[in-house]
Amino acid sequence: MIGIILSIIAFNYFAFSGKKTLSGNQLLHVWTFSVAFQTIFDVFVEFKYHAYWYFNKEVDWEGVLPHFFVVPQANFIFLKWFPFKAERMKKIIYILLFTLFIVLYELVTLLPEPWGYFHYGWWTIWHAVIVDPILLLILLGFYRLVRKLEKRASRNY
């Protein structure tokens, strides 16, 4: 439990301190999308296929903590520093470096309790290496859609 508490504090600190690039509307959209997408993903990967689980294999309240207070904040951090106006190669490098950060963090969460809270079934770190960049690209697509809709809404008022 120590690991998740420290993670929540650290991720929230880095998500909400310093440079403010996301509006309240964008934060709400990204948070809602992150929680919904992570939950849907986990329903299949965690509960149906038993690839991994948080804390224990059962549905429990502790498992909600990373969904609500770590994953969305990691997405805020990713978007906060994403080089939207940079050339494609810098964007690719940023996605790869952020994937490396996520994978290293995942390895830390695999430590025994009280530091770790994540457990593998048949899932391996190599699954995360492949899936994480795809999930980040989906997040970028969603964020761009939100920005496009905000621009359209502001033109209408």
Number of C-alpha atoms within 10 A of each C-alpha: 13 11 17 22 14 12 18 18 13 14 19 18 13 15 21 15 9 9 10 11 15 15 10 10 12 16 17 13 14 23 20 14 16 22 19 14 16 17 16 12 12 18 13 12 15 21 15 9 13 16 16 19 20 21 18 13 14 11 13 11 8 14 18 14 15 20 19 18 19 23 18 24 25 20 19 24 21 19 19 18 12 17 15 12 8 9 9 11 9 14 15 13 11 16 20 16 13 19 22 16 12 17 18 12 12 17 14 15 20 15 14 12 13 11 17 19 23 22 21 14 12 10 16 12 13 10 11 17 15 11 12 19 19 14 15 18 12 13 19 18 11 15 18 12 12 16 14 11 12 14 11 11 10 8 8 7 5
